[in-house]
Amino acid sequence: MNRRTGRKRIAGLGLLCVFLQAAALPSSGLDLSFKLSGGYSFLVFNDINRSQQGWVGFHKKETALVPGWMFSGGNGGEVRGGFDFEGEVLLNLTPRWAVGIGSGYSYSEVTESRSIITTVQKLAIPWVYIRPTKVAATPLVISGYYFLPLGPKFQIYVRAGLGWLWAKYVSREAGRKASEQSYTYTSFQSASGRGALIQGGLGVKYSQNQNLGFFCEASLRRAKANTFRGGNGTLYFFEEYDSFLDFWQAKIQTWEVAPAGETFRSVRKAVMDFGGFVLKLGFFIKF
């Protein structure tokens, strides 16, 4: 375990100890709240998008070189933005201070319909190709809150938290004749990874009554998952050279050892970056 990982674990355990000790304090002045939210995260997964465009570029190059073939449309789609859902239990230590522990689900994907590209073979038979791709994460976050009243109904609050992230990457490639209904899948990649998470946010809360409140929250998150493992291998990002097409294709694939040789470049472990700007709406329920 390196020093950075050790510091993160110590900090996380420290916050957890604070939460547990606070929970054991006398009940006077303490209460529990449940916070539930959904929102949108502005994310860009560079490794995934480069591999999507590499796949499109391969088909364009192939159809351009083969007599009688034609590339007729489609851009393969990009993974930009995602949806976030979070549930959290808060222990209100005072009217202004609270600590919380929560989890949720964050995902982003290129669906079948968004990843469609089409080519026409030399026998004038149109073919349809797809590359649906999805990346998802489940975080565990410990947070501290400070609430500042703005009146009888409104509060603003500041949130700071850290935790861990478990992520999964899934991508498939398939094709079919345009006249057919079902696809034949030719490639499947699946791998899981994990990483640390740090976030800070600012929110506005409106109290409908003593037990129910609504909020809007904006936050910045830093969260990278790496060392993805799938089957017996590690997920790598790299570019592979196709001498027939004279084309370097960006790829994400699982290999037992890192790809090496003259036909490979830019080889490194794939990284999925869930960091970015997040907007959430939700509600508080006080028990």
Salt bridges, closest charged atoms under 4 A:
ASP47 OD1 - ARG268 NH2 2.73
GLU78 OE1 - ARG80 NE 2.52
ASP84 OD2 - ARG221 NH1 2.69
GLU86 OE2 - ARG159 NH2 2.82
GLU86 OE1 - LYS280 NZ 2.82
GLU88 OE1 - LYS35 NZ 3.92
GLU88 OE1 - ARG159 NH2 3.48
GLU173 OE2 - ARG131 NE 3.11
GLU217 OE1 - LYS35 NZ 2.70
GLU217 OE2 - ARG159 NH1 3.15
GLU239 OE2 - ARG50 NH2 3.88
GLU239 OE1 - ARG265 NE 3.11
GLU240 OE1 - LYS251 NZ 2.66
